[in-house]
Amino acid sequence: MRFRSSNAEAIAWVTMATALFSLIFSSGKFAGESASVFQLNFLRMTGGLATLLILVLVNGGGLLQYRSRRPWAHFARTVFGVVGALSIIQASADMPIVDATALSLLYVVFVIILGVVIFRERIGVRQGGGILLCLFGAIGIMASRGAFLTFDPAYLMPAGLAILGAVLFALEGILIKVLAEAEKPLAVMLYVNTFGVLLLALPAIATWNTLPWGEYLAYALLGPLGTLAQYCVIRGYRMADISVVGPVDYSWLIFATLIGYVAFSEVPSLGVIAGSVLIAAGGIVLATVKPAREKQPVIEFQ
């Protein structure tokens, strides 16, 4: 008898990925106005691609062994991720950031719906309860931060952008699931980083700020961190249904709160603490759900 199900392992991997991505996403706040969003992400993607090429060299065999029969799926996944992120960034600039964040988190709901429709995933009573705990926890955190306290008609356009970003992130999640089960993890990461560098190159050049060499290096070093986070996502998505691992992304709110407290002395309210407890409880419930079928983990980093 296995000590734990693949669901529990998958949730552990996706939670680790969320923690790493939380550090990466907070880099913009650490950077302040020194680097544009395009420039920062271009440097991160470049650092990630360099890391992956080193891994290819170490593994041997050359790049051809990672050639995909689904290049357009990789390209679409990259476009969904990049355009989704830019949509939410623009929405955050044109409306209260807490409102934009709340709307962007709808992608978890969308990805669960798509998982049921596309992959025929079934949601049992316990799994549904875990999803609702995560959802209510996220709602509680956003409400305690003052989301949607006022309504302004001018918010309609940025709100639409935030929802568009959520839909694109959900579509990206579906493609990650498909590609994670069909191809080598290193191949999936090589394609997304290569396409990401190409898509971000021109916007990065157009908004380029001259930085000290130390900052260039620091942002490029986010690449290896992002590579590890991507691997964790691929491994988790390959081991469990997307309706199980999708809600785990709400833990981003917990990690963002911890980063805010440690790095910026932002003391969480009781509502944030209570919401975090609900999200953690939901994750535990989802981890104890017996999977419909045990899936094999990704052992090799290639």
C-alpha positions as CSV (number, residue, x, y, z in Angstrom):
1,M,0.0,0.0,0.0
2,R,1.3,3.4,-0.9
3,F,1.9,5.8,2.0
4,R,0.4,8.7,0.0
5,S,-1.5,9.0,-3.2
6,S,-0.2,10.8,-6.3
7,N,-2.7,13.6,-5.4
8,A,-0.7,14.4,-2.3
9,E,2.6,14.3,-4.1
10,A,1.2,16.5,-7.0
11,I,-0.2,19.1,-4.5
12,A,3.2,19.2,-2.8
13,W,5.0,19.9,-6.1
14,V,2.5,22.5,-7.3
15,T,2.6,24.2,-3.8
16,M,6.4,24.4,-4.2
17,A,6.0,25.9,-7.6
18,T,3.6,28.5,-6.3
19,A,6.0,29.5,-3.6
20,L,8.8,29.9,-6.1
21,F,6.6,31.8,-8.6
22,S,5.5,34.1,-5.7
23,L,9.2,35.1,-5.2
24,I,9.5,35.7,-8.9
25,F,6.3,37.8,-9.2
26,S,7.4,39.9,-6.2
27,S,10.6,40.8,-8.0
28,G,8.8,43.7,-9.7
29,K,8.1,45.2,-6.3
30,F,11.7,44.7,-5.3
31,A,12.8,46.3,-8.5
32,G,10.6,49.4,-8.1
33,E,11.0,51.7,-11.1
34,S,14.5,50.6,-12.1
35,A,13.4,48.0,-14.7
36,S,10.3,47.7,-16.9
37,V,8.1,44.6,-16.6
38,F,9.0,43.6,-20.1
39,Q,12.7,44.0,-19.4
40,L,12.6,42.1,-16.1
41,N,10.7,39.2,-17.6
42,F,13.0,39.1,-20.7
43,L,16.0,38.9,-18.5
44,R,14.3,36.1,-16.5
45,M,13.4,34.1,-19.6
46,T,16.9,34.6,-21.0
47,G,18.4,33.3,-17.7
48,G,16.0,30.4,-17.8
49,L,16.9,29.5,-21.4
50,A,20.6,29.6,-20.6
51,T,20.0,27.3,-17.6
52,L,18.1,24.8,-19.8
53,L,20.8,24.8,-22.5
54,I,23.4,24.0,-19.9
55,L,21.2,21.1,-18.8
56,V,21.0,19.9,-22.4
57,L,24.7,20.0,-22.7
58,V,25.2,18.1,-19.4
59,N,22.6,15.4,-20.5
60,G,24.2,15.0,-23.9
61,G,22.5,14.1,-27.1
62,G,21.9,17.6,-28.4
63,L,18.7,19.6,-28.9
64,L,17.2,17.4,-31.6
65,Q,16.1,14.9,-29.0
66,Y,13.8,17.5,-27.5
67,R,12.1,18.3,-30.8
68,S,8.4,18.4,-30.4
69,R,5.6,17.2,-32.7
70,R,3.4,19.9,-31.1
71,P,5.4,23.1,-31.6
72,W,2.2,25.1,-32.1
73,A,0.8,23.9,-28.8
74,H,4.0,25.2,-27.1
75,F,3.7,28.5,-28.9
76,A,0.0,28.8,-28.0
77,R,0.8,28.1,-24.3
78,T,3.5,30.8,-24.4
79,V,1.2,33.3,-26.0
80,F,-1.6,32.6,-23.5
81,G,0.8,33.0,-20.6
82,V,2.5,36.2,-21.8
83,V,-0.7,37.9,-23.0
84,G,-2.6,36.8,-19.9
85,A,0.1,38.3,-17.7
86,L,0.2,41.6,-19.7
87,S,-3.6,41.8,-19.5
88,I,-3.6,41.5,-15.7
89,I,-0.6,43.9,-15.4
90,Q,-2.5,46.5,-17.4
91,A,-5.7,45.9,-15.5
92,S,-3.8,46.4,-12.2
93,A,-2.5,49.8,-13.5
94,D,-6.1,51.0,-14.4
95,M,-8.0,49.8,-11.3
96,P,-7.3,48.9,-7.7
97,I,-4.7,46.2,-7.7
98,V,-6.6,44.2,-5.1
99,D,-9.7,44.1,-7.4
100,A,-7.6,43.1,-10.4
101,T,-6.0,40.3,-8.4
102,A,-9.4,39.0,-7.3
103,L,-10.6,38.9,-10.8
104,S,-7.5,37.2,-12.1
105,L,-7.9,34.4,-9.6
106,L,-11.0,33.4,-11.4
107,Y,-8.7,31.4,-13.6
108,V,-8.7,28.6,-11.0
109,V,-12.5,28.3,-11.5
110,F,-12.1,28.4,-15.3
111,V,-9.4,25.8,-15.3
112,I,-11.5,23.4,-13.2
113,I,-14.5,23.9,-15.6
114,L,-12.2,23.2,-18.6
115,G,-10.8,20.1,-16.8
116,V,-14.2,18.7,-16.4
117,V,-15.3,19.5,-20.0
118,I,-12.0,18.5,-21.8
119,F,-10.6,15.7,-19.7
120,R,-13.9,14.4,-18.4
121,E,-12.7,14.8,-14.8
122,R,-15.2,13.9,-12.1
123,I,-15.5,16.0,-9.0
124,G,-16.6,14.0,-5.9
125,V,-18.1,15.4,-2.7
126,R,-14.7,15.5,-0.8
127,Q,-12.9,17.1,-3.8
128,G,-15.7,19.6,-4.2
129,G,-15.5,20.5,-0.5
130,G,-11.7,21.0,-0.9
131,I,-12.2,23.3,-3.9
132,L,-14.8,25.3,-2.0
133,L,-12.6,25.7,1.0
134,C,-9.8,27.1,-1.2
135,L,-12.3,29.4,-3.0
136,F,-13.8,30.8,0.2
137,G,-10.4,31.3,1.6
138,A,-9.3,33.3,-1.4
139,I,-12.6,35.3,-1.3
140,G,-12.0,36.0,2.4
141,I,-8.4,37.3,1.8
142,M,-9.5,39.5,-1.0
143,A,-12.5,40.9,0.9
144,S,-10.2,41.6,3.9
145,R,-8.0,43.6,1.6
146,G,-10.9,45.8,0.5
147,A,-11.7,44.3,-2.9
148,F,-14.8,45.7,-4.7
149,L,-15.7,48.1,-1.9
150,T,-16.6,50.7,-4.5
151,F,-17.8,50.5,-8.1
152,D,-16.6,52.8,-10.8
153,P,-17.9,52.5,-14.4
154,A,-14.3,53.3,-15.5
155,Y,-13.3,49.9,-14.1
156,L,-15.4,48.0,-16.7
157,M,-12.6,47.9,-19.3
158,P,-9.8,47.0,-16.9
159,A,-12.1,44.4,-15.3
160,G,-12.6,42.9,-18.7
161,L,-8.9,42.7,-19.2
162,A,-8.4,41.0,-15.8
163,I,-11.0,38.4,-16.7
164,L,-9.4,37.9,-20.1
165,G,-6.1,37.3,-18.4
166,A,-7.8,34.7,-16.1
167,V,-9.3,32.9,-19.2
168,L,-5.9,32.9,-20.9
169,F,-4.2,31.5,-17.8
170,A,-6.8,28.8,-17.6
171,L,-6.1,27.8,-21.3
172,E,-2.4,27.9,-20.6
173,G,-3.0,25.5,-17.7
174,I,-4.9,23.1,-19.9
175,L,-2.0,23.1,-22.4
176,I,0.5,22.5,-19.6
177,K,-1.5,19.5,-18.6
178,V,-1.6,18.1,-22.2
179,L,2.1,18.8,-22.8
180,A,3.3,17.5,-19.4
181,E,1.7,14.1,-20.0
182,A,2.9,13.9,-23.6
183,E,6.5,15.2,-23.6
184,K,9.7,15.3,-21.6
185,P,9.8,18.1,-18.9
186,L,13.0,19.6,-20.4
187,A,11.4,19.8,-23.8
188,V,8.3,21.6,-22.4
189,M,10.5,24.1,-20.6
190,L,12.8,24.7,-23.6
191,Y,10.0,25.6,-25.9
192,V,8.2,28.0,-23.5
193,N,11.5,29.8,-22.6
194,T,12.6,30.1,-26.2
195,F,9.2,31.4,-27.4
196,G,9.1,33.7,-24.3
197,V,12.4,35.3,-25.1
198,L,11.3,35.9,-28.8
199,L,7.9,37.4,-27.8
200,L,9.4,39.7,-25.1
201,A,12.5,40.8,-27.0
202,L,11.0,43.8,-28.9
203,P,8.8,45.1,-26.0
204,A,11.9,44.8,-23.7
205,I,14.1,46.7,-26.1
206,A,11.4,49.4,-26.5
207,T,11.2,49.9,-22.7
208,W,14.8,49.2,-21.8
209,N,16.4,51.0,-18.9
210,T,20.2,51.0,-18.3
211,L,20.9,49.2,-15.0
212,P,24.0,48.4,-12.9
213,W,25.5,45.1,-14.0
214,G,24.6,43.6,-10.6
215,E,20.9,44.1,-11.3
216,Y,21.2,42.5,-14.8
217,L,22.7,39.5,-13.1
218,A,20.1,39.4,-10.3
219,Y,17.2,39.4,-12.8
220,A,18.9,36.8,-15.0
221,L,19.3,34.6,-12.0
222,L,15.6,34.5,-11.6
223,G,15.8,32.2,-14.7
224,P,17.1,29.2,-12.8
225,L,14.5,29.8,-10.1
226,G,11.8,29.9,-12.8
227,T,13.1,26.8,-14.4
228,L,12.8,24.9,-11.1
229,A,9.3,26.3,-10.6
230,Q,8.2,25.2,-14.1
231,Y,9.6,21.7,-13.5
232,C,7.5,21.5,-10.3
233,V,4.4,22.5,-12.2
234,I,5.0,20.0,-14.9
235,R,5.6,17.2,-12.4
236,G,2.5,18.1,-10.4
237,Y,0.2,18.4,-13.4
238,R,1.4,15.1,-14.8
239,M,0.6,13.3,-11.5
240,A,-3.0,14.4,-10.8
241,D,-6.2,15.8,-12.4
242,I,-6.2,19.5,-13.1
243,S,-9.3,19.9,-10.9
244,V,-7.1,18.7,-8.0
245,V,-4.0,20.8,-8.5
246,G,-5.7,23.9,-9.9
247,P,-7.1,25.2,-6.6
248,V,-3.7,24.9,-5.0
249,D,-2.7,28.1,-6.9
250,Y,-4.8,30.0,-4.3
251,S,-1.9,29.4,-2.0
252,W,-0.2,32.2,-3.9
253,L,-2.1,34.5,-1.6
254,I,-0.5,32.9,1.4
255,F,3.0,33.2,0.0
256,A,2.4,36.8,-1.1
257,T,1.3,37.6,2.4
258,L,4.4,36.0,3.9
259,I,6.7,37.9,1.5
260,G,4.9,41.1,2.3
261,Y,5.3,40.5,6.0
262,V,9.0,39.5,5.9
263,A,10.2,41.9,3.2
264,F,7.9,44.9,3.5
265,S,6.6,44.7,7.1
266,E,3.0,44.3,5.9
267,V,1.1,42.9,8.8
268,P,-1.7,40.5,7.7
269,S,-5.2,41.1,9.0
270,L,-7.3,38.5,10.8
271,G,-9.2,38.1,7.6
272,V,-6.1,37.2,5.7
273,I,-5.0,34.8,8.4
274,A,-8.5,33.1,8.4
275,G,-8.5,32.9,4.6
276,S,-5.1,31.4,4.6
277,V,-6.2,28.7,7.1
278,L,-9.2,27.9,4.8
279,I,-6.9,27.6,1.8
280,A,-4.5,25.3,3.7
281,A,-7.4,23.2,4.9
282,G,-8.7,22.9,1.3
283,G,-5.3,21.8,0.1
284,I,-5.2,19.1,2.8
285,V,-8.6,17.8,1.8
286,L,-7.7,17.7,-1.8
287,A,-4.5,15.8,-0.9
288,T,-6.5,13.1,0.8
289,V,-8.8,12.5,-2.2
290,K,-8.2,9.1,-3.6
291,P,-7.2,9.5,-7.3
292,A,-9.3,7.8,-9.9
293,R,-6.0,6.3,-11.2
294,E,-2.5,6.5,-9.9
295,K,-0.2,8.3,-12.3
296,Q,3.5,7.8,-12.6
297,P,5.7,10.7,-11.4
298,V,8.2,12.3,-13.6
299,I,11.5,10.8,-12.5
300,E,14.0,12.2,-14.9
301,F,14.9,15.9,-15.3
302,Q,15.2,15.7,-19.1
